[in-house]
Amino acid sequence: MNDAEQVRQTATLAERMLAQVYALLSDQNITPNAVQQQMLTSHVRAMAHRSVTGEPLPEVDASLFDEISADSMELARDVVAAFGNLPEEEAWLLSVHFEVAKDNL
């Protein structure tokens, strides 16, 4: 696959996954503020890039996520599962976005 094709696939996947993420958050009555939306969108686009290119994440320490709620982790795992080819560590990182946005209520 050439670079242009990777870019196109990444953009398409990112837009589809962002729609799913924001629908999930809406269903859970979680509303990220503008800064949180920007950070979440950037992260999901990076996840799409890693999904298309196979680029690995740097090593992540699971203990850093011990205080994340089960609800946020479950939502994040659902999103990662929808990508179909990303490691569990992606859910750990994504869950932080959900956890922080829950505090906006």
PyMOL commands that place a pseudoatom at each C-alpha (Angstrom):
pseudoatom trace, name=CA, resn=MET, resi=1, chain=A, elem=C, hetatm=0, pos=[0.000, 0.000, 0.000]
pseudoatom trace, name=CA, resn=ASN, resi=2, chain=A, elem=C, hetatm=0, pos=[1.437, 3.390, -0.936]
pseudoatom trace, name=CA, resn=ASP, resi=3, chain=A, elem=C, hetatm=0, pos=[1.552, 6.452, 1.310]
pseudoatom trace, name=CA, resn=ALA, resi=4, chain=A, elem=C, hetatm=0, pos=[-1.443, 8.140, -0.321]
pseudoatom trace, name=CA, resn=GLU, resi=5, chain=A, elem=C, hetatm=0, pos=[-3.529, 5.001, 0.145]
pseudoatom trace, name=CA, resn=GLN, resi=6, chain=A, elem=C, hetatm=0, pos=[-2.458, 4.772, 3.817]
pseudoatom trace, name=CA, resn=VAL, resi=7, chain=A, elem=C, hetatm=0, pos=[-3.445, 8.395, 4.370]
pseudoatom trace, name=CA, resn=ARG, resi=8, chain=A, elem=C, hetatm=0, pos=[-6.824, 7.833, 2.721]
pseudoatom trace, name=CA, resn=GLN, resi=9, chain=A, elem=C, hetatm=0, pos=[-7.527, 4.648, 4.671]
pseudoatom trace, name=CA, resn=THR, resi=10, chain=A, elem=C, hetatm=0, pos=[-6.441, 6.291, 7.925]
pseudoatom trace, name=CA, resn=ALA, resi=11, chain=A, elem=C, hetatm=0, pos=[-8.708, 9.306, 7.365]
pseudoatom trace, name=CA, resn=THR, resi=12, chain=A, elem=C, hetatm=0, pos=[-11.689, 7.120, 6.456]
pseudoatom trace, name=CA, resn=LEU, resi=13, chain=A, elem=C, hetatm=0, pos=[-11.190, 4.856, 9.463]
pseudoatom trace, name=CA, resn=ALA, resi=14, chain=A, elem=C, hetatm=0, pos=[-10.655, 7.803, 11.802]
pseudoatom trace, name=CA, resn=GLU, resi=15, chain=A, elem=C, hetatm=0, pos=[-13.884, 9.519, 10.725]
pseudoatom trace, name=CA, resn=ARG, resi=16, chain=A, elem=C, hetatm=0, pos=[-15.890, 6.302, 11.101]
pseudoatom trace, name=CA, resn=MET, resi=17, chain=A, elem=C, hetatm=0, pos=[-14.422, 5.579, 14.534]
pseudoatom trace, name=CA, resn=LEU, resi=18, chain=A, elem=C, hetatm=0, pos=[-14.860, 9.168, 15.729]
pseudoatom trace, name=CA, resn=ALA, resi=19, chain=A, elem=C, hetatm=0, pos=[-18.553, 8.968, 14.874]
pseudoatom trace, name=CA, resn=GLN, resi=20, chain=A, elem=C, hetatm=0, pos=[-18.796, 5.743, 16.899]
pseudoatom trace, name=CA, resn=VAL, resi=21, chain=A, elem=C, hetatm=0, pos=[-16.850, 7.198, 19.834]
pseudoatom trace, name=CA, resn=TYR, resi=22, chain=A, elem=C, hetatm=0, pos=[-18.996, 10.322, 20.057]
pseudoatom trace, name=CA, resn=ALA, resi=23, chain=A, elem=C, hetatm=0, pos=[-22.186, 8.254, 19.725]
pseudoatom trace, name=CA, resn=LEU, resi=24, chain=A, elem=C, hetatm=0, pos=[-20.997, 6.011, 22.576]
pseudoatom trace, name=CA, resn=LEU, resi=25, chain=A, elem=C, hetatm=0, pos=[-20.209, 9.026, 24.736]
pseudoatom trace, name=CA, resn=SER, resi=26, chain=A, elem=C, hetatm=0, pos=[-23.584, 10.561, 23.965]
pseudoatom trace, name=CA, resn=ASP, resi=27, chain=A, elem=C, hetatm=0, pos=[-25.326, 7.304, 24.920]
pseudoatom trace, name=CA, resn=GLN, resi=28, chain=A, elem=C, hetatm=0, pos=[-23.505, 7.450, 28.256]
pseudoatom trace, name=CA, resn=ASN, resi=29, chain=A, elem=C, hetatm=0, pos=[-24.318, 11.158, 28.759]
pseudoatom trace, name=CA, resn=ILE, resi=30, chain=A, elem=C, hetatm=0, pos=[-20.620, 12.017, 28.679]
pseudoatom trace, name=CA, resn=THR, resi=31, chain=A, elem=C, hetatm=0, pos=[-19.897, 15.377, 27.072]
pseudoatom trace, name=CA, resn=PRO, resi=32, chain=A, elem=C, hetatm=0, pos=[-16.236, 16.281, 26.569]
pseudoatom trace, name=CA, resn=ASN, resi=33, chain=A, elem=C, hetatm=0, pos=[-15.454, 19.995, 26.639]
pseudoatom trace, name=CA, resn=ALA, resi=34, chain=A, elem=C, hetatm=0, pos=[-13.749, 21.620, 23.630]
pseudoatom trace, name=CA, resn=VAL, resi=35, chain=A, elem=C, hetatm=0, pos=[-10.198, 20.851, 24.767]
pseudoatom trace, name=CA, resn=GLN, resi=36, chain=A, elem=C, hetatm=0, pos=[-11.137, 17.268, 25.636]
pseudoatom trace, name=CA, resn=GLN, resi=37, chain=A, elem=C, hetatm=0, pos=[-12.802, 16.852, 22.225]
pseudoatom trace, name=CA, resn=GLN, resi=38, chain=A, elem=C, hetatm=0, pos=[-9.657, 18.082, 20.496]
pseudoatom trace, name=CA, resn=MET, resi=39, chain=A, elem=C, hetatm=0, pos=[-7.439, 15.684, 22.478]
pseudoatom trace, name=CA, resn=LEU, resi=40, chain=A, elem=C, hetatm=0, pos=[-9.814, 12.744, 22.010]
pseudoatom trace, name=CA, resn=THR, resi=41, chain=A, elem=C, hetatm=0, pos=[-10.124, 13.391, 18.282]
pseudoatom trace, name=CA, resn=SER, resi=42, chain=A, elem=C, hetatm=0, pos=[-6.340, 13.560, 17.935]
pseudoatom trace, name=CA, resn=HIS, resi=43, chain=A, elem=C, hetatm=0, pos=[-5.962, 10.307, 19.864]
pseudoatom trace, name=CA, resn=VAL, resi=44, chain=A, elem=C, hetatm=0, pos=[-8.570, 8.433, 17.794]
pseudoatom trace, name=CA, resn=ARG, resi=45, chain=A, elem=C, hetatm=0, pos=[-6.882, 9.650, 14.593]
pseudoatom trace, name=CA, resn=ALA, resi=46, chain=A, elem=C, hetatm=0, pos=[-3.549, 8.341, 15.924]
pseudoatom trace, name=CA, resn=MET, resi=47, chain=A, elem=C, hetatm=0, pos=[-5.229, 5.021, 16.737]
pseudoatom trace, name=CA, resn=ALA, resi=48, chain=A, elem=C, hetatm=0, pos=[-6.523, 4.856, 13.158]
pseudoatom trace, name=CA, resn=HIS, resi=49, chain=A, elem=C, hetatm=0, pos=[-3.002, 5.538, 11.894]
pseudoatom trace, name=CA, resn=ARG, resi=50, chain=A, elem=C, hetatm=0, pos=[-1.581, 2.715, 14.027]
pseudoatom trace, name=CA, resn=SER, resi=51, chain=A, elem=C, hetatm=0, pos=[-4.406, 0.419, 12.908]
pseudoatom trace, name=CA, resn=VAL, resi=52, chain=A, elem=C, hetatm=0, pos=[-3.660, 1.037, 9.216]
pseudoatom trace, name=CA, resn=THR, resi=53, chain=A, elem=C, hetatm=0, pos=[0.155, 1.110, 9.404]
pseudoatom trace, name=CA, resn=GLY, resi=54, chain=A, elem=C, hetatm=0, pos=[0.750, -1.468, 12.130]
pseudoatom trace, name=CA, resn=GLU, resi=55, chain=A, elem=C, hetatm=0, pos=[2.954, 1.023, 13.960]
pseudoatom trace, name=CA, resn=PRO, resi=56, chain=A, elem=C, hetatm=0, pos=[3.264, -0.101, 17.608]
pseudoatom trace, name=CA, resn=LEU, resi=57, chain=A, elem=C, hetatm=0, pos=[2.607, 1.938, 20.723]
pseudoatom trace, name=CA, resn=PRO, resi=58, chain=A, elem=C, hetatm=0, pos=[5.514, 2.638, 23.031]
pseudoatom trace, name=CA, resn=GLU, resi=59, chain=A, elem=C, hetatm=0, pos=[5.468, 0.390, 26.096]
pseudoatom trace, name=CA, resn=VAL, resi=60, chain=A, elem=C, hetatm=0, pos=[2.740, 1.363, 28.569]
pseudoatom trace, name=CA, resn=ASP, resi=61, chain=A, elem=C, hetatm=0, pos=[2.691, 0.591, 32.310]
pseudoatom trace, name=CA, resn=ALA, resi=62, chain=A, elem=C, hetatm=0, pos=[-0.694, -0.952, 33.191]
pseudoatom trace, name=CA, resn=SER, resi=63, chain=A, elem=C, hetatm=0, pos=[-0.459, 0.215, 36.808]
pseudoatom trace, name=CA, resn=LEU, resi=64, chain=A, elem=C, hetatm=0, pos=[-0.862, 3.829, 35.667]
pseudoatom trace, name=CA, resn=PHE, resi=65, chain=A, elem=C, hetatm=0, pos=[-4.490, 3.028, 34.868]
pseudoatom trace, name=CA, resn=ASP, resi=66, chain=A, elem=C, hetatm=0, pos=[-5.490, 1.371, 38.156]
pseudoatom trace, name=CA, resn=GLU, resi=67, chain=A, elem=C, hetatm=0, pos=[-7.749, 4.272, 39.122]
pseudoatom trace, name=CA, resn=ILE, resi=68, chain=A, elem=C, hetatm=0, pos=[-9.729, 4.311, 35.861]
pseudoatom trace, name=CA, resn=SER, resi=69, chain=A, elem=C, hetatm=0, pos=[-13.339, 3.271, 36.430]
pseudoatom trace, name=CA, resn=ALA, resi=70, chain=A, elem=C, hetatm=0, pos=[-14.589, -0.027, 35.040]
pseudoatom trace, name=CA, resn=ASP, resi=71, chain=A, elem=C, hetatm=0, pos=[-17.170, 1.907, 32.976]
pseudoatom trace, name=CA, resn=SER, resi=72, chain=A, elem=C, hetatm=0, pos=[-14.547, 4.043, 31.231]
pseudoatom trace, name=CA, resn=MET, resi=73, chain=A, elem=C, hetatm=0, pos=[-12.314, 1.029, 30.620]
pseudoatom trace, name=CA, resn=GLU, resi=74, chain=A, elem=C, hetatm=0, pos=[-15.227, -0.954, 29.182]
pseudoatom trace, name=CA, resn=LEU, resi=75, chain=A, elem=C, hetatm=0, pos=[-16.141, 1.875, 26.800]
pseudoatom trace, name=CA, resn=ALA, resi=76, chain=A, elem=C, hetatm=0, pos=[-12.520, 2.131, 25.689]
pseudoatom trace, name=CA, resn=ARG, resi=77, chain=A, elem=C, hetatm=0, pos=[-12.259, -1.627, 25.163]
pseudoatom trace, name=CA, resn=ASP, resi=78, chain=A, elem=C, hetatm=0, pos=[-15.407, -1.511, 23.022]
pseudoatom trace, name=CA, resn=VAL, resi=79, chain=A, elem=C, hetatm=0, pos=[-13.829, 1.145, 20.811]
pseudoatom trace, name=CA, resn=VAL, resi=80, chain=A, elem=C, hetatm=0, pos=[-10.526, -0.731, 20.533]
pseudoatom trace, name=CA, resn=ALA, resi=81, chain=A, elem=C, hetatm=0, pos=[-12.410, -3.928, 19.676]
pseudoatom trace, name=CA, resn=ALA, resi=82, chain=A, elem=C, hetatm=0, pos=[-14.195, -2.083, 16.873]
pseudoatom trace, name=CA, resn=PHE, resi=83, chain=A, elem=C, hetatm=0, pos=[-10.811, -1.288, 15.309]
pseudoatom trace, name=CA, resn=GLY, resi=84, chain=A, elem=C, hetatm=0, pos=[-10.176, -5.031, 15.290]
pseudoatom trace, name=CA, resn=ASN, resi=85, chain=A, elem=C, hetatm=0, pos=[-6.397, -5.025, 15.294]
pseudoatom trace, name=CA, resn=LEU, resi=86, chain=A, elem=C, hetatm=0, pos=[-5.123, -2.843, 18.141]
pseudoatom trace, name=CA, resn=PRO, resi=87, chain=A, elem=C, hetatm=0, pos=[-3.587, -4.044, 21.423]
pseudoatom trace, name=CA, resn=GLU, resi=88, chain=A, elem=C, hetatm=0, pos=[-5.266, -3.717, 24.816]
pseudoatom trace, name=CA, resn=GLU, resi=89, chain=A, elem=C, hetatm=0, pos=[-2.874, -0.929, 25.783]
pseudoatom trace, name=CA, resn=GLU, resi=90, chain=A, elem=C, hetatm=0, pos=[-4.782, 1.317, 23.376]
pseudoatom trace, name=CA, resn=ALA, resi=91, chain=A, elem=C, hetatm=0, pos=[-7.867, 0.903, 25.587]
pseudoatom trace, name=CA, resn=TRP, resi=92, chain=A, elem=C, hetatm=0, pos=[-5.895, 1.888, 28.662]
pseudoatom trace, name=CA, resn=LEU, resi=93, chain=A, elem=C, hetatm=0, pos=[-4.854, 5.154, 27.045]
pseudoatom trace, name=CA, resn=LEU, resi=94, chain=A, elem=C, hetatm=0, pos=[-8.270, 5.857, 25.526]
pseudoatom trace, name=CA, resn=SER, resi=95, chain=A, elem=C, hetatm=0, pos=[-10.027, 5.231, 28.846]
pseudoatom trace, name=CA, resn=VAL, resi=96, chain=A, elem=C, hetatm=0, pos=[-8.324, 8.290, 30.334]
pseudoatom trace, name=CA, resn=HIS, resi=97, chain=A, elem=C, hetatm=0, pos=[-10.194, 10.539, 27.880]
pseudoatom trace, name=CA, resn=PHE, resi=98, chain=A, elem=C, hetatm=0, pos=[-13.520, 9.032, 28.936]
pseudoatom trace, name=CA, resn=GLU, resi=99, chain=A, elem=C, hetatm=0, pos=[-12.708, 9.203, 32.644]
pseudoatom trace, name=CA, resn=VAL, resi=100, chain=A, elem=C, hetatm=0, pos=[-11.741, 12.875, 32.473]
pseudoatom trace, name=CA, resn=ALA, resi=101, chain=A, elem=C, hetatm=0, pos=[-14.822, 13.806, 30.427]
pseudoatom trace, name=CA, resn=LYS, resi=102, chain=A, elem=C, hetatm=0, pos=[-17.116, 12.102, 32.965]
pseudoatom trace, name=CA, resn=ASP, resi=103, chain=A, elem=C, hetatm=0, pos=[-16.067, 14.758, 35.478]
pseudoatom trace, name=CA, resn=ASN, resi=104, chain=A, elem=C, hetatm=0, pos=[-17.774, 17.443, 33.364]
pseudoatom trace, name=CA, resn=LEU, resi=105, chain=A, elem=C, hetatm=0, pos=[-21.233, 16.566, 34.665]
for i in range(1, 105): cmd.bond("trace and resi %d" % i, "trace and resi %d" % (i + 1))
show_as sticks, trace
zoom trace
